[in-house]
Amino acid sequence: MSLLQSGRPVPAAQGRSLRRAAVQSARPCRVIPGGRAAVRADAAAAIASPAVTVEEVSPGIETTNDKNVHGTAGSVVVEQPGLKRATTLRNIMFVTSEVAPWSKTGGLADVLGSLPFALAERGHRVMVVAPRYAPYDGPKDTGARVTLLGHAEVGYFHQQIKGVDFVFVDHPSYPRPGGLYSDANGVYGDNQFRFSLLTLAAMEAPFFLELPVPPQQQDPPRSPTAIAAAEAAAAAAAAAAKAANGSGAATAAAIAEIQAEVAADSSVPRTKYGQDIMFVANDWHTSLIPVYLAAKYRPHGVYGNARAIVAIHNLRHQGVFPPYTYESLGLPPHWYGCLEWQYPPHQRQGSWAEEGRSVNHLKAGLTTADRVVTVSAGYAEEIKTYLGGWGMEGIIAARDPVLNGIVNGIDTDEWNPSIDPHLPANYDMTNFVEGKAKCKMELQRELGLPVNEHIPMVAFIGRLDPQKGADILLEAAQQLLRHNNVQLVCLGSGNKDLEDGLRWLESEFKDRARGWVGFNVPFSHKLTAAADILLMPSRFEPCGLNQLYAMRYGTVPVAHKTGGLRDTVIDFNPWAQEGTGWTYTSCDAQGLLHAVGMALLTYNNHKEDFRKLQLRGMTREASWDGAAQQYEQIIDWAFMDPPYCR
Ligand SMILES: Nc1ncnc2c1ncn2[C@@H]1O[C@H](COP(=O)(O)OP(=O)(O)O[C@H]2O[C@H](CO)[C@@H](O)[C@H](O)[C@H]2O)[C@@H](O)[C@H]1O
């Protein structure tokens, strides 16, 4: 299977003329005329409208896009002391191929498993739609069924958690014995179908799924007495179910269980999300949302006031497929140009790509979205360049006025060393030195390494692929381990050669290195706590989450100065006693070795400085609150503008 057929990475280089052509072909739809002036007028009108009063306008939040035409006047978020509530409440739907804790291969799942809660806390009604890859315990069948793309019947499972509706689309193509997207034989051949189906299933849901209105949206909010009464009824019914279960009366137990569920939410009003909704598509899998909005729904008078954001978590994966697959997407023939992507001669490969033609899902999303968001300010800049754009740089530069970078937050409940159930010893800012030493020694014992709290432990956690620089790490590791008294523990899976590389490292340095090949979330927590230094030699990194987790656990990151790593790791300055880690610019083994050398020098010879570094990382603001407000701001801007394609 060729690179293009697989829907995997696309090559970087694109000729100038090709870029121009691509930008032109990217606009099959009617684009709002008038440029910035018109948008500015719209913004002013929106700000003056009764929905957004002048009193409500607070100084704009800081975003990366200082050219943004709405500037500081567009914010409709009013911060009141003690009240984290936005004044303009929205219906927001995130559509994603993975969401933690149900399905996870990487950081996308972490983001979708945490950002929605932060927005719900601010009062918005938030739904997350993902595939039902397995029979999950919590989500219940809604009974709704819809036939899409002419032949595929999907079902919907639902669970509301802390005010967020998690909806899982059920279809036989989602559960697979292998991974979410691939198995030992490579990428699944029907991924385009699986994720177009997910996209359409999500876009149908607001019309008919009647979901319990979450507490933050109930008007008037339910009284504490009503909530207590419903909870008591549910508890009584649940107790009856348990008793019946114990007595072996299976039917009675089942009935009581259903009664418990009904009692639990009978007093909760149920409504549909409806058409006034903000869709947030994540990566190529769901990036056809704005295309379906413009080509399939709006011509029929549906979703006239909906908007779509395309969020880029990783531009390298674009969803590239043969041109003939376009027919299977349920789009009108004249929209083909929106998805078409033609590679320059030197990048063409595969029998179906004779003229370099393909359909590219992400390209279509980027050219039709109302707003484009990526996961750090640094990456937002990089993807406009030839080196970081993976061929999309021209298109992204053309969307610059609506492009923003927002650094990811983290789930501060899951990643909290003082309550983390995976750690042998919990710790906080007051006792992190002892706490981390215990975690380190326990891990050394578990891994069969010499047990000594004073030997610095260096860690790497991540996918084993060129993006994460695992090959650079392997090259640097030999020198690092030969010349220093350190322990190196790596956790990762992916590329077979790199997995073998980790195994080789372990066999070569038996008393200093361990390479854990696999995907193991509890181990990633233990290692983050036990290590003193975390290496992130990524070639490019849209945001990166491991350095954020590391800092919260008092582990000092050493990272390549790229994308989100540049934005989140501040270089140590011993004179000013500032900074949270070390970054390096030369993306190779020597660059990494130099930076880790400085980290080890500080660890060994300047212990107090190292402790202060750890503490600064631990106290760094990492929650989703700030990022949620920035997303909110961008959503507001999107609604101030008319739909980009209509
Ligand atoms: N072997 C293993 N065992 C257990 N856990 C493992 C693991 N390998 C990785 N993980 C976990 O997977 C997550 C990976 O997070 P990254 O930010 O590195 O994401 P990734 O590159 O997948 O995502 C993309 O999206 C995210 C989210 O926007 C961006 O931060 C990132 O830059 C971008 O490349 C972390 O939670 C990490 O601990």
The ligand as a MOL file (V3000), in Angstrom:
LIG
                    3D

  0  0  0     0  0            999 V3000
M  V30 BEGIN CTAB
M  V30 COUNTS 38 41 0 0 0
M  V30 BEGIN ATOM
M  V30 1 N 3.4950 3.8670 25.4150 0
M  V30 2 C 2.6570 4.6500 26.0790 0
M  V30 3 N 2.0420 4.2050 27.1850 0
M  V30 4 C 1.1870 4.9990 27.8560 0
M  V30 5 N 0.8650 6.2420 27.4970 0
M  V30 6 C 1.4570 6.7210 26.4050 0
M  V30 7 C 2.3750 5.9690 25.6390 0
M  V30 8 N 2.7870 6.7040 24.5870 0
M  V30 9 C 2.1510 7.8790 24.6990 0
M  V30 10 N 1.3590 7.8840 25.7910 0
M  V30 11 C 0.4780 8.9320 26.2490 0
M  V30 12 O -0.2120 9.4410 25.1010 0
M  V30 13 C -0.2960 10.8430 25.2120 0
M  V30 14 C 0.5160 11.4490 24.0890 0
M  V30 15 O 0.4320 12.8120 24.1500 0
M  V30 16 P 1.1420 13.7440 23.0780 0
M  V30 17 O 0.7910 15.1400 23.4090 0
M  V30 18 O 2.5570 13.3510 22.9820 0
M  V30 19 O 0.2980 13.2890 21.8470 0
M  V30 20 P 0.2740 12.8860 20.3620 0
M  V30 21 O 1.5300 13.1200 19.6560 0
M  V30 22 O -0.3280 11.5580 20.3280 0
M  V30 23 O -0.8490 13.9260 19.9320 0
M  V30 24 C -1.0510 15.0910 19.1870 0
M  V30 25 O -2.1200 15.7890 19.8540 0
M  V30 26 C -1.7870 16.2550 21.1410 0
M  V30 27 C -3.0490 16.8750 21.7190 0
M  V30 28 O -3.4020 18.0500 21.0920 0
M  V30 29 C -0.6430 17.2310 21.0790 0
M  V30 30 O -0.2740 17.5810 22.4060 0
M  V30 31 C 0.5580 16.5830 20.3880 0
M  V30 32 O 1.5760 17.5380 20.2320 0
M  V30 33 C 0.1400 16.0380 19.0420 0
M  V30 34 O 1.2190 15.3890 18.4070 0
M  V30 35 C 0.1890 11.2080 26.5870 0
M  V30 36 O -0.8600 11.1450 27.4990 0
M  V30 37 C 1.1960 10.0800 26.8700 0
M  V30 38 O 1.4220 9.8870 28.2260 0
M  V30 END ATOM
M  V30 BEGIN BOND
M  V30 1 1 1 2
M  V30 2 1 2 3
M  V30 3 2 2 7
M  V30 4 2 3 4
M  V30 5 1 4 5
M  V30 6 2 5 6
M  V30 7 1 6 7
M  V30 8 1 6 10
M  V30 9 1 7 8
M  V30 10 2 8 9
M  V30 11 1 9 10
M  V30 12 1 10 11
M  V30 13 1 11 12
M  V30 14 1 11 37
M  V30 15 1 12 13
M  V30 16 1 13 14
M  V30 17 1 13 35
M  V30 18 1 14 15
M  V30 19 1 15 16
M  V30 20 2 16 17
M  V30 21 1 16 18
M  V30 22 1 16 19
M  V30 23 1 19 20
M  V30 24 2 20 21
M  V30 25 1 20 22
M  V30 26 1 20 23
M  V30 27 1 23 24
M  V30 28 1 24 25
M  V30 29 1 24 33
M  V30 30 1 25 26
M  V30 31 1 26 27
M  V30 32 1 26 29
M  V30 33 1 27 28
M  V30 34 1 29 30
M  V30 35 1 29 31
M  V30 36 1 31 32
M  V30 37 1 31 33
M  V30 38 1 33 34
M  V30 39 1 35 36
M  V30 40 1 35 37
M  V30 41 1 37 38
M  V30 END BOND
M  V30 END CTAB
M  END
